[in-house]
Amino acid sequence: QMMGRAGRPQYDSEGEGIILTKATELQYYLSLMNQQLPVESQLVKALPDHLNAEIEMGTVQSIRDAADWLAYTYLYVRALREPERYGATPDPDDPTLLQHRLDLAHSAALVLDKHNLIKYDKKTGALQITALGRVAAHFYVSFDSMATYNEHLKPTMSDIELFRLFSFSGEFRLIHVREEEKLELAKLATRVPIPIKESMDEPSAKINALLQAYISNLKLDGFALVADMTFVRQSAARLCRAIF
């Protein structure tokens, strides 16, 4: 995306992009430019969330609708070129990979139905959004986070339990505890107003502490912690709205 912004069509006739990387990764980036490797679709990994949004909007109301919708995606473009890479079996009688698209839609629908985001009638193929699915689509919450909330939310919960539940959100799965952060996180745990049950070696405890630090306007020293807190803060508003 940054490389795309280097040249602005309405202002510039050309643009320059500079890649700064380690010597060990230099050949990788050179190969990307010289060999012109194709960009592969990553849609399958997040297909349940995208399908849920389409069902909520009403553009997809059945498994066949979902298969037709997939035909408009870049996933379909790449699957036609390299079907084996995307788990499809080339079939002269099925040049449009309809069966593969139906299988993908069916698998995603099963996941959503299992977590109560949609109602999936396997006999008719009908897909219907539920209240949970509508909340997930409206606030851009992943299906695994909604499943966690649905499992653990109770009519009455303490502040400790609510912050703990928030920290288990799937949106933060890439946040880890770095060795150099442990000392500051341990100090931060003593400053936040709501006690944290987990050890500060746990990513969920870090997320919990960072959210409380932001709400309490506590100052952080580590640059990496500030960056992580910004990410937690950006997600907090919509996730908290979804929970409540």
C-alpha positions in Angstrom: 0.0 0.0 0.0 2.8 2.4 0.8 4.5 1.6 -2.5 1.2 2.3 -4.2 1.1 5.8 -2.7 4.6 6.7 -3.9 3.1 7.8 -7.3 -0.1 9.8 -7.3 -1.7 9.7 -10.8 -3.3 13.1 -10.5 0.0 14.8 -9.3 3.0 12.7 -10.3 4.2 11.1 -13.5 6.3 8.6 -11.6 7.0 7.4 -8.0 9.8 5.8 -6.1 9.7 3.2 -3.3 12.7 2.3 -1.1 12.8 -1.1 0.7 14.9 -1.3 3.8 15.6 -4.8 4.9 18.1 -7.2 6.4 20.9 -8.6 4.3 19.5 -12.1 4.9 16.2 -11.1 3.3 17.6 -9.2 0.4 17.3 -12.1 -2.1 13.7 -12.6 -1.2 12.7 -9.1 -2.1 14.9 -9.1 -5.2 13.1 -12.3 -6.3 9.7 -10.6 -5.8 10.7 -7.9 -8.2 12.7 -9.9 -10.7 10.7 -13.1 -10.9 7.3 -11.4 -10.8 5.8 -14.0 -8.5 1.9 -13.8 -8.5 0.0 -12.4 -5.6 -1.9 -15.2 -4.0 -5.4 -14.8 -2.4 -5.7 -15.1 1.4 -9.5 -15.1 1.4 -9.9 -18.7 2.5 -8.4 -17.9 5.9 -11.1 -15.2 6.6 -13.9 -16.6 4.5 -16.4 -17.2 7.4 -16.2 -13.5 8.4 -16.6 -12.2 4.9 -19.5 -14.7 4.2 -21.2 -13.6 7.4 -21.0 -9.9 6.3 -22.6 -10.8 2.9 -25.4 -12.8 4.6 -26.1 -9.9 6.9 -26.3 -7.5 4.0 -28.7 -9.8 2.2 -26.6 -10.3 -0.9 -26.1 -14.0 0.0 -29.1 -16.0 1.1 -28.1 -19.5 0.1 -25.1 -21.7 -0.5 -25.6 -21.3 -4.2 -25.6 -17.5 -3.8 -22.4 -17.8 -1.8 -20.8 -19.9 -4.6 -21.8 -17.2 -7.1 -20.4 -14.5 -4.9 -17.1 -16.3 -4.7 -16.9 -16.2 -8.5 -16.4 -12.4 -8.3 -13.4 -12.7 -5.9 -9.6 -12.7 -6.6 -9.6 -16.2 -5.0 -11.6 -17.5 -7.9 -9.3 -15.8 -10.4 -6.2 -17.5 -8.9 -8.0 -20.9 -8.4 -8.8 -20.9 -12.1 -5.1 -20.4 -12.9 -3.8 -22.8 -10.3 -6.6 -25.0 -8.9 -4.3 -27.5 -7.1 -2.8 -24.6 -5.0 -6.3 -23.8 -3.7 -7.4 -27.4 -3.1 -9.5 -27.7 -6.2 -9.4 -30.7 -8.5 -9.4 -29.8 -12.2 -12.5 -31.3 -13.9 -13.3 -30.9 -17.6 -17.0 -31.2 -16.7 -16.7 -28.3 -14.2 -14.6 -25.6 -15.8 -15.9 -22.9 -13.5 -15.0 -24.9 -10.3 -18.6 -24.7 -9.2 -18.3 -27.7 -6.9 -15.1 -26.3 -5.3 -16.9 -23.0 -4.7 -19.9 -24.8 -3.2 -17.5 -26.8 -0.9 -15.8 -23.6 0.3 -19.1 -21.9 1.0 -20.4 -25.0 2.8 -17.4 -25.2 5.0 -17.6 -21.5 6.0 -21.3 -21.8 6.6 -20.8 -24.8 8.9 -18.3 -22.7 11.0 -20.7 -19.8 11.3 -23.6 -22.1 12.1 -21.6 -23.9 14.8 -20.9 -20.6 16.5 -24.5 -19.4 16.2 -23.8 -16.5 13.8 -26.1 -17.8 11.1 -28.8 -20.5 10.7 -27.8 -22.9 8.0 -30.4 -25.3 6.6 -28.3 -28.1 5.1 -31.3 -29.6 3.1 -32.3 -26.4 1.3 -29.0 -24.6 1.5 -30.7 -21.5 3.0 -28.6 -19.1 5.1 -30.1 -16.7 7.6 -28.3 -14.2 9.9 -28.8 -14.4 13.7 -28.5 -11.6 16.2 -24.9 -12.6 17.0 -24.0 -12.6 13.3 -25.6 -9.1 12.9 -23.5 -7.8 15.7 -20.3 -9.4 14.3 -20.9 -7.9 10.9 -21.9 -4.4 12.2 -18.8 -4.0 14.4 -16.3 -6.0 12.2 -15.7 -8.6 14.9 -14.3 -12.0 13.9 -16.4 -15.1 14.4 -14.0 -16.7 16.9 -14.2 -13.6 19.1 -18.0 -13.7 18.9 -17.9 -17.4 19.9 -15.7 -16.5 22.9 -18.1 -13.7 24.0 -21.2 -15.9 23.5 -19.6 -18.7 25.6 -18.4 -16.6 28.5 -20.7 -13.6 28.7 -23.1 -13.7 31.7 -26.0 -11.4 32.7 -23.9 -10.2 35.7 -20.1 -9.9 35.4 -17.6 -8.1 37.5 -15.1 -5.5 36.0 -12.3 -8.1 36.4 -14.2 -10.6 34.3 -15.2 -8.1 31.6 -11.6 -6.9 31.1 -10.4 -10.5 31.1 -13.0 -11.5 28.4 -12.0 -8.5 26.3 -8.3 -9.7 26.4 -9.3 -13.0 24.9 -10.5 -11.4 21.7 -9.2 -13.1 18.6 -8.3 -9.7 17.1 -5.2 -9.7 19.4 -3.9 -13.1 18.6 -0.7 -11.6 17.0 0.2 -9.7 20.2 3.0 -11.4 22.1 4.9 -10.6 25.3 8.5 -9.6 24.4 11.3 -10.4 26.9 12.3 -6.7 27.2 8.7 -5.7 28.1 8.2 -8.0 31.1 9.7 -5.7 33.7 7.6 -2.7 32.6 4.5 -4.9 32.3 5.0 -6.1 35.9 5.2 -2.5 37.1 2.1 -1.6 35.0 0.1 -4.4 36.6 0.6 -2.8 40.0 -0.6 0.6 38.7 -3.8 -0.4 36.8 -7.1 0.0 38.8 -8.6 -3.5 38.1 -6.6 -6.6 39.2 -5.3 -8.9 36.5 -5.5 -12.6 37.3 -3.1 -14.0 34.7 0.7 -13.8 34.8 2.3 -11.0 32.8 3.9 -13.7 30.7 0.5 -14.2 29.1 -0.5 -12.1 26.1 -4.0 -11.7 27.5 -2.6 -10.1 30.6 -0.6 -7.7 28.5 -3.7 -6.7 26.5 -5.7 -6.3 29.7 -3.0 -4.0 31.2 -2.7 -1.9 28.0 -6.4 -1.3 27.8 -6.5 -0.2 31.4 -3.4 1.9 30.9 -5.1 3.7 28.1 -8.4 4.3 30.0 -6.4 5.5 33.1 -4.2 7.7 31.0 -1.0 6.0 32.3 2.3 6.9 30.7 4.3 4.1 29.0 8.1 4.1 28.4 8.7 1.4 25.9 8.1 2.3 22.2 6.9 -1.2 21.4 4.3 -1.1 24.3 3.0 2.2 23.0 2.6 0.8 19.6 0.7 -2.2 21.0 -1.5 0.0 23.1 -2.4 2.0 20.0 -3.5 -1.2 18.3 -5.5 -2.2 21.4 -7.1 1.2 21.7 -8.1 1.2 18.0 -9.9 -2.1 18.4 -11.4 -1.4 21.9 -14.3 0.8 20.9 -15.9 -1.6 18.4 -15.2 -4.7 20.5 -16.6 -3.2 23.6 -19.7 -2.1 21.7 -20.1 -5.6 20.4 -19.8 -7.1 23.9 -22.3 -4.7 25.4 
